[in-house]
Amino acid sequence: MDCHRHAVNDFDLQIEMNTLELNMLMEQGEVLPYNESRADELEQKKLKLLLGKRFHQNAMNAYWYYLAKMGK
């Protein structure tokens, strides 16, 4: 279960870094035209990171449920 918790923490860091990089491509809340392709890449990366985080979060919850059920 701890390996999934560590993975979720790592995904949080990567998502935070991705968001920061995306914000650096913006000026006054809008992506500059010459940064649009990089911004699209970062949005796709963020989606992949969120899907990975979801997988590990679900696995961690499944392990917790199994351990709680066995403890009864």
Order of alpha helices (4+ residues) and beta strands (2+ residues): alpha-beta-beta-alpha
